[in-house]
Amino acid sequence: MPGWRNLIVCDGVKVPCTFAKLIELIQVGIHDLVLLSTLLVIGVFVMAGIKLLSSGGNPGALTEVKSMLWSVVMGYMWILAAWLIVYTITSILLKPGYSLLLGAPKAN
């Protein structure tokens, strides 16, 4: 994932708005949301580390930090799985000649 992508994929004048551009917009939106969630996960990991360091060896704090990190990791795995599914579906829909009604293009 290279970085933030522009959400304006067509302008209606220079670049016409087509079904492929709608699918591309969905891809770009999901891509940016995955990047945003990655930044949030990093923030939660930092916060959990600070909480763990400042707990002074309290076993209750250790249990709380473990629970928080486990929840974040599981949530992030769900996000990545959803991204993989959406990316796979949209990359198939963006193939040249693909139609929702006719299916994939036939090989010559």
C-alpha positions as a Markdown table, in Angstrom:
| # | Residue | x | y | z |
|---|---|---|---|---|
| 1 | Met | 0.0 | 0.0 | 0.0 |
| 2 | Pro | 1.8 | 3.1 | -1.2 |
| 3 | Gly | 0.0 | 5.8 | 0.7 |
| 4 | Trp | -3.1 | 8.0 | 0.7 |
| 5 | Arg | -4.9 | 8.1 | -2.7 |
| 6 | Asn | -7.1 | 10.8 | -4.1 |
| 7 | Leu | -10.8 | 10.2 | -3.6 |
| 8 | Ile | -11.7 | 12.1 | -6.8 |
| 9 | Val | -11.4 | 9.4 | -9.5 |
| 10 | Cys | -13.5 | 11.2 | -12.1 |
| 11 | Asp | -14.6 | 14.8 | -12.8 |
| 12 | Gly | -17.2 | 14.2 | -15.5 |
| 13 | Val | -15.3 | 16.5 | -17.9 |
| 14 | Lys | -11.7 | 15.2 | -18.5 |
| 15 | Val | -12.3 | 11.8 | -17.0 |
| 16 | Pro | -15.8 | 10.4 | -17.5 |
| 17 | Cys | -17.6 | 8.9 | -14.6 |
| 18 | Thr | -18.3 | 5.2 | -15.5 |
| 19 | Phe | -19.0 | 2.0 | -13.6 |
| 20 | Ala | -15.2 | 1.3 | -13.5 |
| 21 | Lys | -14.6 | 4.6 | -11.8 |
| 22 | Leu | -17.3 | 3.8 | -9.2 |
| 23 | Ile | -15.5 | 0.5 | -8.5 |
| 24 | Glu | -12.2 | 2.4 | -8.4 |
| 25 | Leu | -13.7 | 4.9 | -5.9 |
| 26 | Ile | -14.7 | 2.0 | -3.7 |
| 27 | Gln | -11.2 | 0.6 | -3.9 |
| 28 | Val | -9.6 | 4.0 | -3.0 |
| 29 | Gly | -12.0 | 4.5 | -0.1 |
| 30 | Ile | -11.3 | 1.1 | 1.4 |
| 31 | His | -7.6 | 1.6 | 0.9 |
| 32 | Asp | -7.7 | 4.9 | 2.7 |
| 33 | Leu | -9.8 | 3.4 | 5.5 |
| 34 | Val | -7.3 | 0.6 | 6.0 |
| 35 | Leu | -4.5 | 3.1 | 6.2 |
| 36 | Leu | -6.4 | 5.1 | 8.8 |
| 37 | Ser | -7.2 | 2.0 | 10.8 |
| 38 | Thr | -3.5 | 1.1 | 10.7 |
| 39 | Leu | -2.6 | 4.5 | 12.2 |
| 40 | Leu | -5.2 | 4.0 | 14.9 |
| 41 | Val | -3.9 | 0.5 | 15.7 |
| 42 | Ile | -0.4 | 1.9 | 16.1 |
| 43 | Gly | -1.8 | 4.6 | 18.4 |
| 44 | Val | -3.5 | 2.0 | 20.6 |
| 45 | Phe | -0.3 | -0.1 | 20.7 |
| 46 | Val | 1.6 | 3.0 | 21.9 |
| 47 | Met | -1.1 | 3.8 | 24.5 |
| 48 | Ala | -1.0 | 0.2 | 25.7 |
| 49 | Gly | 2.7 | 0.3 | 26.0 |
| 50 | Ile | 2.6 | 3.5 | 28.0 |
| 51 | Lys | -0.1 | 2.1 | 30.2 |
| 52 | Leu | 1.9 | -1.1 | 30.8 |
| 53 | Leu | 5.1 | 0.9 | 31.7 |
| 54 | Ser | 3.2 | 3.2 | 34.1 |
| 55 | Ser | 1.4 | 0.3 | 35.8 |
| 56 | Gly | 4.2 | -0.4 | 38.3 |
| 57 | Gly | 3.8 | -4.2 | 38.0 |
| 58 | Asn | 0.1 | -4.2 | 38.8 |
| 59 | Pro | -1.3 | -7.6 | 37.6 |
| 60 | Gly | -4.7 | -6.1 | 37.0 |
| 61 | Ala | -3.2 | -3.6 | 34.6 |
| 62 | Leu | -1.3 | -6.3 | 32.8 |
| 63 | Thr | -4.5 | -8.3 | 32.3 |
| 64 | Glu | -6.3 | -5.1 | 31.0 |
| 65 | Val | -3.5 | -4.3 | 28.6 |
| 66 | Lys | -3.5 | -7.9 | 27.2 |
| 67 | Ser | -7.2 | -7.8 | 26.7 |
| 68 | Met | -7.0 | -4.4 | 25.0 |
| 69 | Leu | -4.2 | -5.6 | 22.7 |
| 70 | Trp | -6.0 | -8.9 | 21.9 |
| 71 | Ser | -9.1 | -6.9 | 20.9 |
| 72 | Val | -7.2 | -4.6 | 18.7 |
| 73 | Val | -5.3 | -7.4 | 16.9 |
| 74 | Met | -8.5 | -9.3 | 16.3 |
| 75 | Gly | -10.3 | -6.2 | 15.0 |
| 76 | Tyr | -7.4 | -5.4 | 12.7 |
| 77 | Met | -7.4 | -8.9 | 11.4 |
| 78 | Trp | -11.2 | -8.5 | 10.5 |
| 79 | Ile | -10.4 | -5.2 | 8.8 |
| 80 | Leu | -7.6 | -6.8 | 6.7 |
| 81 | Ala | -9.8 | -9.8 | 5.8 |
| 82 | Ala | -12.6 | -7.4 | 4.7 |
| 83 | Trp | -10.0 | -5.4 | 2.7 |
| 84 | Leu | -8.8 | -8.5 | 1.0 |
| 85 | Ile | -12.3 | -9.6 | 0.0 |
| 86 | Val | -13.3 | -6.2 | -1.3 |
| 87 | Tyr | -9.9 | -5.8 | -3.2 |
| 88 | Thr | -10.3 | -9.2 | -4.8 |
| 89 | Ile | -13.9 | -8.5 | -5.9 |
| 90 | Thr | -13.2 | -5.0 | -7.2 |
| 91 | Ser | -10.1 | -6.1 | -9.1 |
| 92 | Ile | -12.2 | -8.7 | -10.9 |
| 93 | Leu | -14.9 | -6.1 | -11.7 |
| 94 | Leu | -12.3 | -3.7 | -13.1 |
| 95 | Lys | -11.0 | -6.2 | -15.7 |
| 96 | Pro | -11.6 | -4.9 | -19.3 |
| 97 | Gly | -14.6 | -6.5 | -20.9 |
| 98 | Tyr | -16.1 | -7.7 | -17.6 |
| 99 | Ser | -19.9 | -7.3 | -17.3 |
| 100 | Leu | -22.1 | -8.1 | -14.3 |
| 101 | Leu | -24.7 | -9.7 | -16.6 |
| 102 | Leu | -22.3 | -11.6 | -18.9 |
| 103 | Gly | -19.6 | -12.5 | -16.5 |
| 104 | Ala | -15.9 | -12.7 | -17.3 |
| 105 | Pro | -14.7 | -12.0 | -20.9 |
| 106 | Lys | -14.1 | -15.1 | -23.0 |
| 107 | Ala | -10.6 | -16.0 | -24.1 |
| 108 | Asn | -10.0 | -16.1 | -27.9 |
